[in-house]
Amino acid sequence: MYSKARVAGHPIHPMLVAFPIAFYTATVAMLLAYVGTHEAFWYRVAMIANLAGIVTAAIAVIPGAIDLFALPPSSRARATGLKHAGFNLVATGLFAVTALLVYRGWSHRVMVDGEYLFDATIPLAMAVVAWVSMVIGGSLGWTLVQTHHVGIKPALIHADRPSREPELDELDRLGPARPVRPVGPVAGPFTPTVGPRHLRDTLDERRRSGPAPGRS
């Protein structure tokens, strides 16, 4: 089904979620780097990445909510979408608490023996739990696309071809197909050899079903 929040036919939410995913992952990685090296640089980068993840997640949730509430209320897609939203809200909430702790630690930093030391144990633990929640939510988001086809433009699917063409709006523009008659006698069933190859099956189906509604 089509996404309600889209630009030039492309869903907006899937385009935006890559940013919080990247920033949240960077937060965990940078905190791990700080724990391993005790370099204040990595702690500061973790704080910046964490804040950037929260901001981009807040932006991404807007088109996501539009798509979610456009789903049929009693459908499995809506149930999956609610779980997807729930896990990601939990992840963002935990990352928000992590950002608060990291920022507080940075604001009250104290230099010891020529270097700044921070207690990253609790922020790192919370960030890991939040990251796991994000991964679960992301897998549910992929289920919405792969299984429930949310955000996918409807198209004809042929079992003998991996592509999803021709698209339905292309067929609507074509209208009913006109049979192509052979010039001379042919042996066996006649298959048209003119026009795009990927439209042959559709042309045969249109011949059997008659004119499209509203056309003569």
C-alpha positions, 0 to 999 in steps of 0.5 A: 500500500502507498505511503501517505507521507511521501515525496515524488512517490517515495516514502519519507519515513524510510529515508529519515530513519537511517539518520537516528540509526546511524547516530545511535549506533555511533553513540554506543561505539563512541562510548565503547571507544571511551571506555577502552581508551579513556580519551575525552574526545570519544566521550564528547563525540558520543554526546554529540552523536546521541543528541543528533540521534534524538533530534533526527528521530523526532523528525522521522517520527512525524511521517512515520506516525502519518503512515501508521495511523493511515493503516487499517485499524484492525489489520496485522500491519497496524499491529506490527506498526504499533510494535515498531513504534513502541520499541523505537519510542522506548529506544529514543527514551532510553537514549534521551536519558543517556544523553542527559547523563552524558551531558551532565558528566561533560558539564561537570568534568574534572581534570585528574592528572592532566586528563578528564575522567568520566563515569561512562558505565551507566550511560553505556549500559543504557545505550546498549539496551536502547540500541537493542530495542532500536534493532528490534523496532527496525526489524519490525519496520522491515516486516512492514515493508517486506511482509505487509508491503507498507510504502510499496507502490502496487504493481503487477507481479509475474512469477516467472520474472523477478521484476515488479513491472509493469506498474498499474498506472502504466497499464491504466494509461495504455487502456485495453489492448487491441489484438494483433493479427498475423499477416499470413497463416501461422502454426499453433497459438499466435503470440504478438511479437510487437510492443514491449516484451514485459507487456505481453502477458498483460495484453493477453489478459486484457484480450480475455477480460475485455475493455477496461472500465470507462473505455470503449 
